[in-house]
Amino acid sequence: MPPTLSSRNLLWTGIVLAVVGLAARLYLMSLVFVLWGNDALNNPALHWTQILLAQVAFQLGLALIAFFFVVRAIELNRVAGSTPANGSVHEGTATDAASAHRALVRMFWTGVAFVVLGLILQESLAPWQYDLSGTADVGGSLARDILWLVGAPLEAVAVPFGILLAAGSLVPRTLELANAERSLR
């Protein structure tokens, strides 16, 4: 069965699911508390809605975004490795395959960088917010707001996205090795 999502649809579906999940993870319970008070927080329907949106939609969205990059690298590799209809060999095939491999290596190290950034934010975000809460000037308030609006979502996204991107970048290489072993048999 052919895939039903193009790479562009894969990306946009992932972005929508990740944003909805991230908003639910960071703001849903606070919003419900503000709108309906303490009693609404004990509602089982709200609890399961928050779990589905904050966990499942968020992680599925991040996986789709990460695997979009892998699919694009595979698509580019297929285009680079294809031969023309007349049977002649494309002169840039080896160079294009090497550049696709370099793209996967860059994706792996980008994933590692996201993991490191996420771990730094997990350890440092609360102390940074505490340090900025003592300042009474406008610049400290602006920095605190920016840290809350950018740092908290980035903290939630960085580690899982980095892990998925690093793991996803290894998949095409693993498939290539499996195909090479199968062809040797």
Disulfide bonds with the S-S distance in Angstrom:
none
